[in-house]
Amino acid sequence: MFQLSVIDHIRLSFGSAVTAYEAHADAAARLARWAWHARILTMGAVALAAVLSGIALHAGRGVQIAATTAATLALIACAGYIAFDPTPRIYGHRATAARLWLLCEKYRALLAEVHDELIDLAALKERRAELLRDAASVLETTSPDDRASYEIARKALRGLGGAGYSDADLDRYLPASLRKQTTAA
């Protein structure tokens, strides 16, 4: 029969929180990089349009057509950036990652108290319930509504590699004193 202790449940919840934290931090970084590249591309298109427009005042029809094309491309780049507007999603993922980091630290602290035998079973169950409420609050209120958030949730629920969380997966995020498995040196 399958049995899951309270401590195992805490470790698995901790694994989900860590996976979600890492994924939200990666999503924020990826979106920020994309936004930076989009801004550079847009500025380049605007600069090219301005230079070609200045040259077109004294040049022939070919340069005037190039200036018009560059101005149109600059307008399309600006409109695309404004339509996509990654800033709220960047900050949403960053805020979620920050809140999940704090949650992960609370899980680590609880696991340390269990390891040091500083907490009884009733208090352990209450703290676990509190951490689960905190996790629900984070995921209900701050996560942006986008494809990346859906993938993050799917990955966090499946575990690393899609097969749940092994003790080795969870031990990567814990100090040596709290690890279940020891690594061979």
C-alpha positions as CSV (number, residue, x, y, z in Angstrom):
1,M,0.0,0.0,0.0
2,F,1.1,3.5,-0.8
3,Q,2.0,5.6,2.3
4,L,3.1,9.2,2.4
5,S,4.3,10.7,5.6
6,V,3.7,14.4,6.6
7,I,7.4,15.1,6.0
8,D,7.3,13.5,2.6
9,H,4.3,15.6,1.7
10,I,6.2,18.7,2.9
11,R,9.2,17.7,0.8
12,L,7.0,17.2,-2.3
13,S,5.3,20.5,-1.8
14,F,8.7,22.1,-1.4
15,G,9.7,20.6,-4.7
16,S,6.7,22.0,-6.5
17,A,7.4,25.5,-5.0
18,V,11.1,25.4,-6.0
19,T,10.2,24.2,-9.6
20,A,7.6,27.0,-9.9
21,Y,10.1,29.6,-8.5
22,E,12.8,28.6,-11.0
23,A,10.3,28.6,-13.9
24,H,8.9,32.0,-13.1
25,A,12.3,33.5,-12.6
26,D,13.3,32.0,-16.0
27,A,10.1,33.3,-17.7
28,A,10.8,36.8,-16.3
29,A,14.4,36.7,-17.6
30,R,13.4,35.4,-21.0
31,L,10.7,38.0,-21.4
32,A,13.1,40.8,-20.3
33,R,15.6,39.6,-22.8
34,W,13.0,39.6,-25.5
35,A,11.8,43.1,-24.5
36,W,15.4,44.4,-24.7
37,H,16.0,43.0,-28.1
38,A,12.6,44.3,-29.3
39,R,13.5,47.8,-28.1
40,I,16.9,47.7,-29.8
41,L,15.3,46.6,-33.0
42,T,12.6,49.3,-32.8
43,M,15.2,52.0,-32.1
44,G,17.3,50.7,-35.0
45,A,14.3,50.9,-37.4
46,V,13.4,54.4,-36.2
47,A,17.1,55.6,-36.5
48,L,17.3,54.1,-40.1
49,A,14.0,55.8,-41.0
50,A,15.3,59.2,-39.7
51,V,18.6,58.9,-41.5
52,L,17.0,57.9,-44.8
53,S,14.4,60.6,-44.5
54,G,17.1,63.2,-44.1
55,I,19.0,61.8,-47.1
56,A,15.8,61.6,-49.1
57,L,15.4,65.4,-49.0
58,H,18.3,65.7,-51.4
59,A,18.3,62.3,-53.1
60,G,16.3,60.6,-55.7
61,R,13.2,58.5,-55.7
62,G,14.9,55.3,-54.6
63,V,16.0,56.8,-51.3
64,Q,12.6,58.3,-50.8
65,I,11.0,54.8,-51.2
66,A,13.6,53.3,-48.8
67,A,12.9,56.0,-46.3
68,T,9.1,55.4,-46.5
69,T,9.7,51.6,-46.2
70,A,12.0,52.2,-43.1
71,A,9.4,54.5,-41.5
72,T,6.7,51.9,-42.1
73,L,8.8,49.1,-40.6
74,A,9.6,51.4,-37.6
75,L,5.8,52.0,-37.2
76,I,5.1,48.2,-37.4
77,A,7.9,47.5,-34.8
78,C,6.5,50.1,-32.4
79,A,2.9,48.9,-32.9
80,G,4.0,45.3,-32.3
81,Y,5.9,46.2,-29.1
82,I,3.0,48.2,-27.8
83,A,0.5,45.4,-28.6
84,F,2.6,42.7,-27.0
85,D,3.6,44.9,-24.0
86,P,5.7,42.4,-22.1
87,T,6.3,44.7,-19.1
88,P,3.3,43.6,-17.0
89,R,4.1,40.0,-17.6
90,I,7.7,40.5,-16.8
91,Y,6.8,42.1,-13.5
92,G,4.1,39.5,-12.8
93,H,6.6,36.7,-13.2
94,R,9.2,38.5,-11.1
95,A,6.7,39.1,-8.3
96,T,5.6,35.5,-8.4
97,A,9.2,34.3,-8.3
98,A,9.9,36.6,-5.3
99,R,6.9,35.3,-3.4
100,L,7.8,31.7,-4.2
101,W,11.3,32.3,-3.0
102,L,10.0,33.4,0.3
103,L,7.7,30.3,0.4
104,C,10.7,28.0,-0.4
105,E,12.6,29.5,2.5
106,K,9.7,28.8,4.8
107,Y,9.7,25.2,3.6
108,R,13.4,25.0,4.3
109,A,13.0,26.4,7.7
110,L,10.2,23.9,8.5
111,L,12.3,21.0,7.2
112,A,15.2,22.2,9.4
113,E,13.0,22.3,12.5
114,V,11.8,18.8,11.7
115,H,15.4,17.6,11.3
116,D,16.4,19.2,14.6
117,E,13.3,17.8,16.3
118,L,12.1,21.2,17.4
119,I,8.5,20.8,16.4
120,D,5.8,18.4,17.4
121,L,3.4,16.6,15.0
122,A,0.4,18.9,15.6
123,A,2.5,22.0,15.0
124,L,4.0,20.4,12.0
125,K,0.6,19.7,10.4
126,E,-0.5,23.3,11.2
127,R,2.6,24.8,9.6
128,R,2.2,22.5,6.6
129,A,-1.4,23.7,6.2
130,E,-0.2,27.3,6.5
131,L,2.4,26.8,3.8
132,L,-0.1,25.2,1.5
133,R,-2.5,28.2,2.0
134,D,0.5,30.6,1.3
135,A,1.3,28.6,-1.9
136,A,-2.4,28.8,-3.0
137,S,-2.4,32.5,-2.4
138,V,0.7,33.1,-4.5
139,L,-0.6,31.1,-7.4
140,E,-4.1,32.6,-7.2
141,T,-3.1,36.2,-7.1
142,T,0.2,37.0,-8.8
143,S,0.8,34.7,-11.6
144,P,0.3,36.3,-15.1
145,D,-2.2,34.7,-17.3
146,D,-0.1,33.5,-20.2
147,R,1.2,30.4,-21.8
148,A,4.4,30.4,-19.8
149,S,2.4,30.3,-16.5
150,Y,0.4,27.3,-17.8
151,E,3.6,25.4,-18.6
152,I,5.1,26.3,-15.2
153,A,2.1,25.0,-13.4
154,R,2.1,21.8,-15.5
155,K,5.8,21.2,-14.9
156,A,5.5,21.9,-11.1
157,L,2.7,19.5,-10.8
158,R,4.4,16.7,-12.8
159,G,7.7,17.1,-11.1
160,L,11.2,17.2,-12.7
161,G,11.3,15.1,-15.8
162,G,7.5,14.4,-15.6
163,A,7.8,11.5,-13.2
164,G,7.3,13.3,-9.8
165,Y,10.1,14.4,-7.5
166,S,12.8,11.9,-6.4
167,D,14.6,12.4,-3.2
168,A,17.7,13.4,-5.2
169,D,15.7,16.1,-7.1
170,L,14.6,17.6,-3.8
171,D,17.9,17.2,-2.1
172,R,19.5,19.6,-4.7
173,Y,17.7,22.5,-3.1
174,L,18.4,21.6,0.5
175,P,21.5,22.1,2.7
176,A,23.5,18.9,3.2
177,S,22.2,18.4,6.8
178,L,18.6,18.2,5.5
179,R,19.1,15.9,2.6
180,K,17.6,12.4,2.7
181,Q,20.2,10.8,0.4
182,T,23.9,11.3,0.8
183,T,26.0,11.9,-2.3
184,A,28.9,9.6,-2.8
185,A,32.2,11.5,-2.7
